């Protein structure tokens, strides 16, 4: 029920037009405070869907102020499908925007008609808060059913059940699975035979029902329900103006968990359907820039050409700009010319590493040189270009990391984010490092985040021969150095794309109270960087001495 955990995407920093909602639409969506315009009150909803917050041990709360928030796409599609099939009404609460304390949760649940079902979308970074909410729901109403879905529990369905945080787990894409489940629940029928479900039987044994096949024709699913989130669109900021035009990815990158949900399938909406959603965002919500949140919107070049032609035919290229992520081996001059004609302005590539050896190892299916060429070609066509780098791959050396930094700093990029490898469950890399006994999992997976270094030091994986603090220092230095250079500062202040793909600096932020939040966060980041630098200086000599003695250790005699 959630977007797959892949490399972070960039965001186009244009301001959107103000389109007023009726006065009845509040800024938050909590029981007792009214309901968003056009939506049902919780007293009419048998389903409460919750998007849990990121674990506070994973990301410091002060970063929440400037990091973009995006509506929970998976939960939105679940609600829309229940609406289309006329099964029941749904109420959505996003804890990424508003904390859900015990009193609020109790008011929500006790206001719902019976039978009550509470669904939570779970990614690895939200495991702790999600499991906590699940247990709190069971305490408030022992008869309510707690259902979890999303990429983390799809990969590890037994975890939530064994920890008594959920009654049921939905594995994989959840629209049809959850709809069948709710039909049975509301009818008082036995739901336990539903494909794609995991649950606990009367003897305490976990049962995994057979998988459900993926939806073949995405247009059979209803359009995304932007109206469920429109009352908070200013809080989501540019994250609200997003469209998922395809699902899946046919490539085999070992660090990406997309295939955990979709295997190697790639399916896409028709051009007509995508145009319908673009027009909704432009005409109803005043969008001036739209982000295609596909893992790779350019897999099928013929389809992309048709989509661009449809955008142009409708005159939408004159009303709104676009951005999205693609691979360098999908890029060529004809594609770039068509994208520019359709007013695509921002493109993102996953460079990942500067080492051709590592590129082969992670099975990216393209070369470093191809990505470099793609970045330079895109820039020559006038695109703003973003990329991400991952440090900490197995067998990676310090030289590999510094070579990558030099390469990235020399490229014509508008936004860069340097991450530390997180071997997410469900990926080949996770299986590899866990089998080698080198995967450190903190309680509630709190250390599983690509930017966890800014919060803690117990990284989930460290390559052999690498000092953890040196790895963190290098990654922090790369991020801070890129944006604190004169060119980086200018870019942060003037470019529509800035801040390592995730930081939002709204128009006029310098002259507003927002500047205080930015200053506070900058001080936090610099202090954390200094802390890590000191630890690296103190521990790196120990690591080097240990490696020296290990290198001098005589080999064991042959038997």
C-alpha positions in Angstrom: 0.0 0.0 0.0 3.0 2.3 -0.1 5.4 3.6 -2.7 8.4 1.3 -3.0 11.5 2.3 -1.1 13.9 3.3 -3.8 16.5 6.0 -4.3 15.1 9.4 -3.2 13.6 11.4 -6.0 14.1 15.1 -6.8 11.4 17.7 -6.5 10.7 20.7 -8.7 10.5 23.8 -6.5 8.0 25.9 -8.4 5.2 27.7 -6.5 1.7 26.6 -7.3 -1.3 28.8 -8.0 -3.6 29.5 -5.1 -7.0 27.9 -5.7 -9.2 28.5 -2.7 -11.2 25.7 -1.1 -14.5 26.4 0.5 -14.4 27.9 4.0 -15.7 24.6 5.4 -12.4 22.9 4.6 -10.1 22.9 7.7 -6.3 22.8 7.6 -6.3 19.5 9.5 -8.4 16.4 9.4 -9.2 15.3 12.9 -12.5 14.2 14.4 -14.4 16.9 16.2 -13.0 19.6 14.0 -15.2 19.2 10.9 -14.3 17.3 7.7 -12.7 18.2 4.5 -15.0 19.5 1.8 -16.8 16.7 0.0 -15.6 13.9 2.3 -17.5 11.8 4.7 -17.2 12.2 8.5 -15.5 9.4 10.4 -18.9 8.4 11.9 -19.8 7.1 8.4 -16.6 5.3 7.7 -15.9 1.6 8.5 -12.3 2.0 7.4 -9.7 4.3 9.0 -6.5 4.4 7.0 -3.4 5.8 8.8 0.0 6.8 7.3 2.4 6.4 10.3 5.1 8.9 10.9 8.8 8.2 10.5 10.4 6.7 13.6 11.8 9.6 15.8 14.9 7.4 16.3 15.4 7.4 12.5 15.0 11.1 11.7 15.2 14.0 14.1 11.8 15.8 14.2 13.3 19.2 13.6 14.0 18.2 10.0 10.3 17.7 9.4 9.9 21.5 9.0 11.8 21.7 5.7 11.7 18.2 4.3 8.9 17.7 1.7 5.9 15.6 2.7 4.0 13.7 0.2 0.5 12.2 0.5 0.4 8.4 1.1 -0.1 7.3 -2.4 -1.0 3.6 -1.6 -3.6 4.5 1.0 -5.2 7.0 -1.4 -5.5 4.3 -4.1 -7.1 1.9 -1.5 -9.7 4.5 -0.5 -10.4 5.3 -4.1 -10.9 1.7 -5.0 -13.3 1.2 -2.1 -15.2 4.2 -3.3 -15.4 2.9 -6.9 -16.6 -0.5 -5.8 -19.1 1.1 -3.4 -17.9 -1.1 -0.6 -17.6 1.4 2.2 -16.5 4.9 3.1 -12.9 5.6 4.2 -11.3 8.1 6.5 -7.6 8.9 6.1 -5.2 10.4 8.7 -1.6 11.3 7.8 0.7 11.2 10.9 3.4 12.7 8.8 1.5 15.9 9.2 -0.2 15.5 12.5 0.8 13.4 15.5 -1.9 11.0 16.6 -2.0 10.9 20.4 -4.0 8.4 22.4 -7.0 10.7 22.9 -7.2 11.5 19.1 -6.9 7.9 18.2 -9.6 6.9 20.7 -12.0 9.6 19.4 -11.5 8.5 15.8 -12.1 4.8 16.5 -15.0 5.3 18.9 -16.7 7.5 16.3 -16.6 4.8 13.6 -19.5 2.4 12.9 -19.0 -1.3 13.4 -17.4 -3.4 12.1 -14.2 -1.3 12.4 -11.1 -1.8 10.4 -7.9 0.2 10.8 -5.4 0.0 8.0 -1.8 1.1 8.2 0.7 1.5 5.3 4.1 0.5 6.6 7.6 1.3 5.1 10.7 0.3 7.0 11.3 3.8 8.4 7.8 3.8 10.0 7.8 0.3 11.5 8.0 1.5 15.1 5.2 4.1 14.9 3.0 1.7 12.8 3.4 -1.2 15.3 2.7 1.1 18.2 -0.5 2.5 16.6 -1.6 -1.1 15.8 -1.3 -2.1 19.5 -3.0 1.1 20.7 -6.0 0.4 18.4 -6.3 -3.1 19.9 -6.4 -1.7 23.4 -9.0 1.0 22.5 -11.3 -1.5 20.7 -10.4 -5.2 21.0 -13.0 -6.0 18.3 -11.5 -3.7 15.7 -9.4 -5.4 13.0 -5.9 -4.0 12.4 -4.6 -4.6 8.9 -1.2 -3.6 7.7 0.1 -3.3 4.1 3.0 -1.7 2.3 6.4 -2.8 1.2 7.9 -3.7 4.6 5.2 -6.0 5.8 4.8 -7.4 2.3 8.4 -8.6 2.5 8.2 -9.6 6.2 4.5 -10.4 6.8 5.2 -12.4 10.0 6.9 -9.6 11.9 3.7 -7.6 12.6 1.7 -10.7 13.4 4.3 -12.2 15.7 4.7 -8.8 17.5 0.9 -8.6 18.0 0.7 -5.3 16.1 -1.7 -6.5 13.4 -4.4 -9.1 12.9 -3.9 -9.3 9.1 -1.2 -8.4 6.6 -1.9 -7.5 3.0 1.0 -8.6 0.8 1.7 -6.7 -2.4 -0.5 -4.2 -4.2 -3.5 -3.9 -2.0 -6.5 -2.4 -3.9 -8.2 -5.7 -4.9 -7.0 -7.7 -1.9 -8.2 -5.2 0.7 -11.5 -4.7 -1.2 -12.3 -8.4 -1.1 -11.3 -8.5 2.6 -13.7 -5.6 3.4 -16.6 -7.2 1.4 -16.3 -10.2 3.6 -15.9 -8.3 6.8 -19.0 -6.1 6.2 -21.1 -9.1 5.1 -20.0 -11.1 8.2 -18.4 -13.7 6.0 -15.1 -15.5 6.5 -12.3 -13.4 5.0 -9.5 -15.8 5.8 -9.3 -17.5 2.4 -8.5 -14.2 0.6 -5.5 -14.4 -1.7 -2.6 -12.1 -0.6 -3.4 -12.2 3.1 -1.3 -13.4 6.0 -3.0 -14.0 9.4 -2.9 -16.0 12.6 -5.2 -19.1 13.0 -6.9 -20.2 16.2 -3.8 -22.2 17.2 -1.5 -19.2 16.9 0.1 -20.4 13.7 0.7 -17.9 10.9 -1.0 -18.6 7.6 0.2 -17.2 4.3 -2.5 -17.4 1.7 -1.4 -17.7 -1.9 -0.2 -14.5 -3.6 -2.7 -12.5 -5.7 -1.7 -11.6 -9.2 -0.9 -8.0 -10.1 -3.5 -5.8 -11.7 -2.8 -6.1 -15.4 -4.7 -3.1 -16.7 -4.0 -0.1 -14.4 -6.8 1.9 -16.0 -9.2 -0.5 -14.3 -8.3 1.2 -11.0 -10.0 4.5 -10.4 -8.1 7.8 -10.6 -6.1 9.0 -7.6 -8.4 10.8 -5.1 -6.7 14.1 -4.7 -9.7 15.4 -2.9 -8.9 13.3 0.1 -5.7 15.3 0.6 -6.6 18.7 -0.9 -7.4 20.3 2.5 -3.7 19.8 3.4 -2.2 20.5 0.0 -0.4 23.6 1.3 1.3 21.5 4.0 2.3 18.9 1.4 3.5 21.8 -0.6 4.9 20.6 -4.0 4.5 17.0 -2.9 0.8 17.3 -3.5 1.2 17.9 -7.2 2.3 14.3 -8.1 1.1 11.6 -10.4 1.9 7.9 -10.6 1.6 7.1 -14.3 3.2 3.6 -14.1 4.0 0.8 -11.7 7.1 -1.4 -11.5 10.5 -1.5 -13.0 12.0 -4.1 -15.3 15.6 -3.6 -14.1 17.5 -5.6 -11.5 19.4 -3.2 -9.3 20.3 -5.2 -6.2 19.7 -2.3 -3.7 16.2 -1.4 -4.8 13.1 -3.0 -3.3 10.6 -2.2 -6.1 10.6 -5.7 -7.3 9.4 -6.9 -3.9 6.0 -5.5 -4.8 6.0 -5.8 -8.6 8.6 -8.4 -9.5 10.1 -7.2 -12.9 6.8 -6.2 -14.3 6.2 -2.8 -15.8 2.6 -1.5 -16.4 1.4 1.9 -17.2 -1.7 4.0 -17.5 -3.1 5.1 -20.8 -2.3 8.6 -22.0 -5.9 9.5 -21.6 -5.9 8.5 -18.0 -2.7 10.4 -17.2 -4.1 13.5 -19.0 -7.2 13.2 -16.9 -5.2 13.4 -13.7 -3.0 16.2 -15.0 -6.1 18.3 -15.8 -7.5 17.6 -12.4 -4.3 19.0 -10.8 -4.2 22.0 -13.1 -7.8 23.0 -13.3 -9.0 22.1 -9.8 -5.8 22.7 -7.7 -3.8 25.2 -9.7 -0.8 23.1 -10.4 2.1 24.8 -12.2 4.5 21.9 -12.0 3.8 18.2 -11.7 6.1 15.4 -10.6 5.7 12.0 -12.2 6.6 9.8 -9.3 7.2 6.7 -11.4 10.4 4.8 -10.7 11.3 5.3 -14.4 8.8 7.1 -16.6 10.8 6.5 -19.8 10.9 2.6 -19.8 8.6 2.5 -22.9 9.7 5.2 -25.3 6.8 4.8 -27.7 4.4 5.3 -24.8 6.3 8.3 -23.5 6.2 9.9 -27.0 2.4 9.3 -27.1 2.0 10.9 -23.6 4.0 13.9 -24.7 2.0 14.3 -27.8 -1.2 14.1 -25.7 0.1 16.8 -23.3 0.9 19.0 -26.3 -2.4 18.3 -28.1 -4.3 19.4 -24.9 -2.3 22.6 -24.6 -1.2 21.5 -21.1 2.5 22.2 -21.9 1.5 25.8 -21.8 -0.1 25.6 -18.4 2.2 23.3 -16.4 5.8 21.9 -16.4 6.8 18.4 -15.5 9.6 16.5 -13.9 10.4 12.8 -13.5 13.1 10.1 -13.1 14.6 8.1 -15.8 17.7 6.0 -16.7 20.5 7.3 -18.9 20.2 4.3 -21.2 16.6 5.4 -21.9 17.9 8.8 -23.0 18.5 10.0 -26.5 18.2 13.3 -28.5 14.8 12.4 -29.9 13.4 11.7 -26.4 14.9 14.9 -25.0 13.5 17.0 -27.9 10.0 15.6 -27.3 10.2 16.1 -23.5 11.3 19.7 -23.9 8.4 20.2 -26.4 6.0 18.9 -23.7 7.6 21.2 -21.1 9.5 18.7 -19.0 12.0 20.8 -17.1 13.6 18.6 -14.5 15.1 15.1 -15.0 16.6 12.8 -12.3 19.2 10.0 -12.9 20.5 7.5 -10.3 24.2 7.7 -10.8 24.7 5.7 -7.6 28.5 5.3 -7.9 31.5 6.6 -9.8 33.0 3.1 -10.1 32.3 1.0 -13.1 33.3 -2.1 -11.0 30.6 -1.3 -8.4 28.1 -0.4 -11.1 28.4 -4.0 -12.5 28.3 -5.5 -9.0 24.9 -3.8 -8.2 23.5 -5.0 -11.5 22.5 -1.5 -12.6 22.5 -2.5 -16.2 24.1 0.7 -17.4 27.6 2.1 -17.0 28.9 5.2 -15.1 29.9 6.7 -18.5 26.4 6.2 -19.8 24.9 8.2 -16.9 27.6 10.9 -17.2 26.8 11.2 -20.9 23.1 11.3 -20.2 23.5 14.1 -17.6 25.6 16.2 -20.0 23.2 15.6 -22.9 20.2 16.5 -20.8 21.9 19.7 -19.6 22.6 20.6 -23.2 18.9 20.4 -24.0 18.2 22.9 -21.1 16.9 20.4 -18.5 17.7 20.9 -14.8 19.3 17.6 -13.8 19.5 15.8 -10.4 21.2 12.7 -9.3 21.8 10.5 -6.2 25.0 8.7 -5.0 25.1 5.8 -2.6 28.1 5.2 -0.5 28.8 1.9 1.4 28.4 -0.8 -1.2 30.2 -4.1 -0.4 33.9 -4.0 -1.5 33.7 -0.2 -1.9 36.9 1.6 -0.9 37.6 5.1 0.4 39.1 5.9 -3.0 35.9 4.8 -4.7 34.0 7.3 -2.6 36.3 10.3 -3.1 36.5 9.5 -6.8 32.7 9.7 -6.9 32.7 13.0 -5.1 35.1 14.5 -7.6 33.1 13.2 -10.5 29.8 14.6 -9.2 31.2 18.0 -8.3 32.5 18.3 -11.9 29.2 17.5 -13.5 26.6 20.1 -14.6 24.0 19.1 -11.9 21.4 21.2 -10.2 20.8 18.9 -7.2 22.7 16.0 -5.6 22.1 13.8 -2.7 24.7 11.5 -1.2 23.2 8.6 0.8 24.6 5.7 2.8 23.6 2.3 1.6 20.6 0.9 3.4 20.1 -2.8 2.5 16.3 -2.8 2.7 14.6 -6.1 3.4 13.4 -7.7 0.2 16.5 -6.7 -1.8 19.3 -9.0 -3.0 21.7 -6.8 -1.0 19.8 -7.4 2.2 19.9 -11.2 1.6 23.6 -11.0 0.9 24.8 -9.0 3.9 22.4 -10.8 6.2 23.7 -14.2 5.1 27.2 -13.0 5.7 26.2 -11.9 9.3 27.0 -8.3 8.5 23.6 -6.7 8.8 22.9 -4.8 12.0 19.1 -4.3 12.6 18.2 -1.9 15.4 14.9 -2.3 17.3 12.0 -1.4 15.0 14.5 -1.1 12.1 15.2 2.4 13.4 18.7 2.6 11.6 17.3 1.7 8.2 17.3 5.0 6.4 19.6 6.4 3.7 20.1 9.6 5.8 20.2 7.9 9.2 23.8 9.3 9.7 22.3 12.6 10.8 20.6 10.9 13.7 22.6 7.9 14.8 25.8 6.0 14.1 24.8 2.3 14.3 24.6 1.9 10.5 22.9 -1.3 9.3 25.9 -2.2 7.1 29.5 -1.2 6.8 31.8 -2.6 4.1 34.8 -4.6 5.2 37.8 -2.5 6.0 35.7 0.7 6.4 35.5 2.8 9.5 31.8 3.7 10.2 32.6 7.2 11.2 34.9 7.7 8.2 32.0 6.6 6.0 29.6 9.0 7.7 32.1 11.8 7.6 32.7 11.3 3.8 29.0 11.2 3.1 28.2 14.3 5.2 31.2 16.2 3.8 30.0 15.4 0.2 26.5 16.7 1.0 27.5 19.8 2.9 30.4 20.6 0.6 28.3 20.5 -2.5 25.8 23.1 -1.2 28.2 25.2 0.9 30.4 26.0 -2.1 29.7 29.4 -3.6 28.0 27.8 -6.5 26.0 25.6 -4.2 24.8 28.5 -2.0 23.8 30.4 -5.2 21.9 27.3 -6.4 20.1 26.9 -3.0 19.0 30.5 -3.1 18.0 30.8 -6.8 17.4 27.4 -8.4 14.0 25.8 -8.6 15.7 22.5 -7.7 17.8 22.5 -4.6 18.5 20.9 -1.3 19.5 17.3 -2.1 16.2 16.5 -3.7 14.1 16.8 -0.5 14.5 20.2 1.1 11.7 22.8 0.5 12.6 26.5 0.5 9.4 28.3 -0.4 9.3 31.6 -2.2 10.2 34.4 0.2 11.6 32.1 2.9 14.5 34.4 3.7 12.3 37.3 4.8 9.9 35.0 6.8 10.0 33.1 10.0 10.9 30.1 7.9 14.5 31.4 7.9 14.7 30.7 11.6 13.8 27.0 11.1 16.4 26.8 8.3 19.1 28.3 10.6 18.2 26.0 13.4 18.4 23.0 11.1 21.7 24.2 9.6 23.2 24.4 13.1 22.0 20.9 13.9 23.5 19.5 10.8 26.8 21.3 11.3 27.0 20.2 14.9 26.3 16.6 13.9 29.0 16.8 11.2 31.5 18.1 13.7 30.6 15.3 16.2 31.1 12.6 13.5 34.4 14.3 12.4 35.8 14.1 15.9 34.8 10.4 16.2 36.3 9.7 12.8 39.6 11.3 13.9 39.6 9.3 17.2 38.7 5.9 15.7 40.2 5.9 12.3 43.8 5.3 13.6 42.5 2.3 15.6 40.9 0.9 12.5 44.0 1.4 10.4 46.2 -0.2 13.0 43.8 -3.2 13.2 43.9 -3.6 9.4 47.7 -3.4 9.5 48.0 -6.2 12.1 45.4 -8.2 10.2 47.5 -7.9 7.0 50.6 -9.0 8.8 49.0 -12.0 10.4 50.7 -15.2 9.0 48.5 -17.5 7.0 47.4 -20.8 8.6 49.7 -23.7 7.6 48.2 -26.0 5.1 47.1 -29.4 6.4 
